[in-house]
Amino acid sequence: MGRKYVKVEVSAAGRHLAGLTGLIDTGSDLTVIGSKVAKKLRLRPTMVEMEWSASDGDKRYSPIVELDVKAQDDKEQVRLEVVLVDDAPLDEESGEQVILGLDYLQRTKKVLSFDD
């Protein structure tokens, strides 16, 4: 199975960005945004950093923010209280700006369908 990308809208602190490229990542527990997205939204990450493990097993620490998220097929936005701000997991070649993790998939009650 290949990668699944969707267009994503994010909102926070009265600011809104649309048309971002999001990767649906069932291997990620949390949603991630890049630092450029956080900067455009003028978000100030909390002083709280969350420890997480990269796919290579390395421990990392990233600031967190609260964010409203809506993918292209969603009817409404969902609020995610813990979103990591970190560029490391994003794939620059594919233009990823957002990784939609299991937190997002569970909140939106997504049903995954595999046809290949």
N, C-alpha and C positions, 0 to 999 in steps of 0.2 A: 504494500500500500504506500502511496506517495504522500507528500505533505498536503495538508488542506489549509488554504488561505481564505480569509474573508475580509471584507471591508468593515472597519470598526469606527465607531464614534465614541469619544470619551469626553466627559465633562467634570469639572471641579471648580470650586470657588467662583462660580458665575461665568466661567470660560468654557468654550466648547471647540473641539477639533473633530472634523469629519474626514472620511476617506483615508484613514490610516490602514496600513497593511498589517493584518493580524494573523498569526499562526495558531491554529488550534492544536494544542499540545497535551495529549492525554498523559504524558509522562511527567508533566509539571504540576505540582500541587497548587501553586499560586500563579496568579496573573502577574506579568512583568511589563513595565513600560521602559522605554529608553530615556536617557537623561535629556535628550532633545525634546521629547514630548513633554516631559515634566517642566522643562524650561519654558516652552511655548504656552503651557497652561499657567505659568508663574506659580508653580507649586513649590512649597517649601517642605521638603521631606521632614518628618518628625525626627526628633533627636533619637528616637528608638530605631535601632538597627536589628534586623532579623538575621539569624544564622541560617544558611541553607547550603545544600550540597550540590555542586555542579555534577554534570553527567560523568565527569572523570573522577568523582569522589572527593575533589578538593572542597574544603569548607570555605564559604564566603560570607561576608557581612554586607548587607545592603539596607539603605534607609527605606522606610515604608511611607505610603501615602494612602488617602482614601479617594476613591474614584468611582464615578458612574460610568458604566460601560454598556454599549449597545452594538451588537454585530448586525450585519446587513439583513438577516432574516428575523431578528427579534422584533417583537411588537413594542416593547418598552425597555428602558434602561434598568439595569440592576446596580445596586450599590455594593461595592466591594470595599470593606474597611481596611484590608491589608493587601496592598499592591506593592511589589518590589520595584524600586527604581535602580536599574542596573543594565548596562549595555552588553555585558559579557555573554549572556545567553542568546542575544539577537544575532541573526545571520545577515550581515550587511549586503552580501551578494544578492539575496532575495528581497531585500528592502524591508525586512521585518521591523516594525515599530512597536508592536504589541505582541505578547504571547498570552493567549487565553488558556489558563490552566484549569485544573479540575474544580477549583473554587467557582469559577465562572460557569463551567458546564453543569455543575450541580445546582447552582442558584437559578439557572435558566431552564433546568430540567431537560437538557438536550438529550436526544436519542441518537446514538451513533449508528449509522448504517454502512456496512462495508459491502461493496458490490464487485470487488476484484479480489 
